[in-house]
Amino acid sequence: MHQPLQLALQLDLFSEAPAVQPPPQHLQPGASAPDTLDGQAGKPAIPPALPISPISLRSPSPPAAPPRPPAGSNKRQILIQDYWLEYSLQRSKRRTIGFLINEDGLRMTAPKWVTIADIEQAIREKQRWITNKLNERRERSNQRLQPKMSWDDGAKLPYLGSELTLRIQATQAAGVRYDSDSRELTVCLPGGATEQQLKDRVQAWLQQEAKRIFNERLPIYAEKLGVSYQSMSLSAATTRWGSCTSQGKIRLNWRLIHFSLTLIDYVIAHELSHLREMNHSPQFWATVQSIFPDFEQAKQALRHHAAEELPVF
């Protein structure tokens, strides 16, 4: 049976810079490619999404060289202004010099014939992007080290880009009510209820709110775009915010309820635009922009949110 085409808006799990074309090689007729690297000619490369080596930043004056990596290691260091940056280098047969950053640091991939000097020049040209991404990763790591939410009376929960206060009321009459003026969510539970019972009540309410808001916002953007969708359902995926099939079935991650309406609207506009363009081509992004002009800012803001930062249910 034919499976409908489906596109998904992924969570940002790593950062990758646009690839850089290596400088042209000027070899005399009959000459061979440089053999100082791997001893073979190759073509430029795009980096795969693989783990990368840690960074090392030091800023003495003048900067002292860090310890040399062990023999046989693919790690290298480069002096960038007043600090040492450690990166790992992988040789590839593809066509570009590539940059990849995740929580471990910077990974470079490059054609076998490209010199270390050319690779490090590419790093210097991208140093602002590299520094910004490393700082973002460091901030995320610091946030993960912060104490986890305590599920007690007075706890704060992210809701629609702001916070609500959790109130726990001991009573046999089960229920959940939200006061929009005080921004308090009162959960009624019998005495002796467990923390998981509290979490389940809160999660059920948040999912109900997500479904209500998504169903309110979807028709607005569908009308703007002039498309119709078949259905909307909630998703609890850990690696994507939304998806859309060619049959018009849209799934939206209920955890978007933690974010502002602007980010929710961006994901909705993104998924509905796939009903016009089932790809991520320039035409697709032009379609998104036609109904959501500030999509670039929303796209970047959404990337700053990691699933690990959200409450654990």
Number of C-alpha atoms within 10 A of each C-alpha: 3 4 8 12 12 16 17 19 15 14 18 16 13 15 17 19 15 12 19 20 15 21 13 7 10 8 10 8 6 6 8 11 17 16 12 12 14 13 12 14 15 18 17 22 25 23 21 14 14 10 16 20 20 18 18 14 15 14 12 10 8 8 14 13 13 14 7 10 12 9 7 6 10 14 21 15 19 16 16 14 11 14 19 20 21 21 22 20 21 17 21 19 17 17 17 22 27 28 25 25 25 22 20 15 22 26 27 25 24 31 27 24 23 25 17 14 9 14 21 16 13 20 23 16 12 15 14 11 14 21 12 11 22 20 12 15 20 16 13 17 14 10 14 14 9 9 7 12 12 11 17 12 13 14 14 19 19 16 19 17 15 12 15 20 19 20 19 18 17 13 12 10 10 12 13 17 12 16 11 9 6 9 14 18 21 18 22 20 20 12 10 7 11 10 12 11 11 17 16 12 16 19 17 12 18 18 19 14 15 22 18 11 15 22 14 11 15 20 17 14 21 18 11 12 18 12 14 14 17 10 12 16 14 17 17 14 15 12 15 17 24 25 23 27 21 18 14 21 18 26 22 26 23 22 23 23 22 20 17 16 17 18 22 27 21 24 24 27 25 27 28 30 28 24 23 16 18 17 16 13 10 10 13 18 18 15 20 26 17 15 20 20 13 13 21 14 13 18 14 12 12 21 15 14 14 15 15 12 13 15 17 10 10
